[in-house]
Amino acid sequence: MDSIYSGLFSIAALMVLLALGVPIAWSMVAVAVVGMWFVIDGNFAMSMLETLPYDTGVNFTLVVIPMFILMGGFSSRAGIIEGLYEAVHRFTARTKGNLIYATILASAGFAAASGSTLVSSTVFTRIAMPQMLKFGYSPGISAGSIAASGTLAALIPPSVGIIIIASLTNQSVGELLIAGVVPGILTAGAYISGMRLFLVRYPQWAPLTNERYSWRDKMGGLRMIWSVVLLATLIIGGLYSGLFSPSAAGAVGAAGALIIGLSMRRLSRNDIWESFKEGTLVSGRLLMIIIGGLLMGRLLLINGFTDEINNFVASLGVTPLELMIYISIMFIVMGMFVDSLSLIVITLPFLFPISQSLGINEIWFGIIILKLIEIAAITPPVGLNLFAVMGAAPELKASELYRGIVPFILIEIVVLILLFAFPDIVLWLPETMAK
């Protein structure tokens, strides 16, 4: 019982530090080191503080994080996203709600060239939001579609979120990345289908536009998406075929985005420098968060908390499905108050061992957690994608966005149910990929 109290006290201390505004990485490092000091001794705590960050830093698998972030930086600064949005917009014109569908489809395409949901949400707010407002779309629904579509970058490779989950659970990065492809496409399709149904009931959300494009214009727009198709083929095709390791795929993607940007003459020397600077800073923050999460997981293991929770769950006799339902409810509720990245690093150190003790497939578990993180990213009042949209559109009222995101949260829950009911949606593609 002391182990339970020790673990709960550590988690409570972490939540207090986060509430006080201490960065999550430093909060976890502080709690973990102090906890190890009390549980064992100071020498052990300092030894862990010396060895674990080094072992994590020299882990070659994690080099994919700065590579994917660098690729996203090159892609966004090269204007790839504008061309993608315009191409999709031309094909969906004259369809009620076409700008919403264009945003969803273009976001899905851009997800293959950027692993960041925040980048996608921010850039599409600047591109798509003015167009939607110009044609009389509901501000809340417009902003909601952008915030929700941005989460597709969490599932469709390359995905920084998947890499963090793989690192914290010691899974195959390549298999987990490929496992996100079908759920990501399914989510995009569900957004479009769901919004078509909502627009039947609420037609005032998206007035019919009178824009027309000839087939020549539409086919000409396809020339704008070659860069995204090429990057997606390089990364997803290389991972699936076994041609690249995840680390190599990240490097190929970053180099490809750089070459494409230079060939289109859209990347200046300053753009390249800013992309490298952004990649370095963001990668450093993420690496510190991973180290903090691993230290926190080590603390919960050595103080016996993880074993006690495993034994407690076993004594309850819960089924794997019941456990996942409880986890889903917990994530959805906590996601209203805790940012999605914090949720991952706080909960996975003890939830993953429990899932494995009940025989839950680790790949499926990782994607379900990522789907729950998607929902957390768009759940009011604390949702990183919501903040990104509001930050890029300061004239938008929070109340409008909170109302506008509700239909997409409902659609996400439907997709989550489908993933629960049909696990092969997640498992089929990684099972067929080259090992």
Sequence and secondary structure as in RCSB ss.txt:
>XXXX:A:sequence
MDSIYSGLFSIAALMVLLALGVPIAWSMVAVAVVGMWFVIDGNFAMSMLETLPYDTGVNFTLVVIPMFILMGGFS
SRAGIIEGLYEAVHRFTARTKGNLIYATILASAGFAAASGSTLVSSTVFTRIAMPQMLKFGYSPGISAGSIAASG
TLAALIPPSVGIIIIASLTNQSVGELLIAGVVPGILTAGAYISGMRLFLVRYPQWAPLTNERYSWRDKMGGLRMI
WSVVLLATLIIGGLYSGLFSPSAAGAVGAAGALIIGLSMRRLSRNDIWESFKEGTLVSGRLLMIIIGGLLMGRLL
LINGFTDEINNFVASLGVTPLELMIYISIMFIVMGMFVDSLSLIVITLPFLFPISQSLGINEIWFGIIILKLIEI
AAITPPVGLNLFAVMGAAPELKASELYRGIVPFILIEIVVLILLFAFPDIVLWLPETMAK
>XXXX:A:secstr
 HHHHHHHHHHHHHHHHHHTT  HHHHHHHHHHHHHHHHT HHHHHHHHHHHHHHHHT GGGGHHHHHHHHHHHH
HHTTHHHHHHHHHHHHHTTSTTHHHHHHHHHHHHHHTT   HHHHHHHHHHHHHHHHHHTT  HHHHHHHHHHHH
THHHHSSS HHHHHHHHHHT  HHHHHHHTHHHHHHHHHHHHHHHHHHHHH GGGS        HHHHHHHGGGG
HHHHHHHIIIIIHHHHTSS HHHHHHHHHHHHHHHHHHTT   HHHHHHHHHHHHHHHHHHHHHHHHHHHHHHHH
HHTTHHHHHHHHHHHHT  HHHHHHHHHHHHHHHTTTS HHHHHHHHHHHHHHHHHHTT  HHHHHHHHHHHHHH
HHTSSSS HHHHHHHHH TTS HHHHHHHHHHHHHHHHHHHHHHHH THHHHHHHHHS  
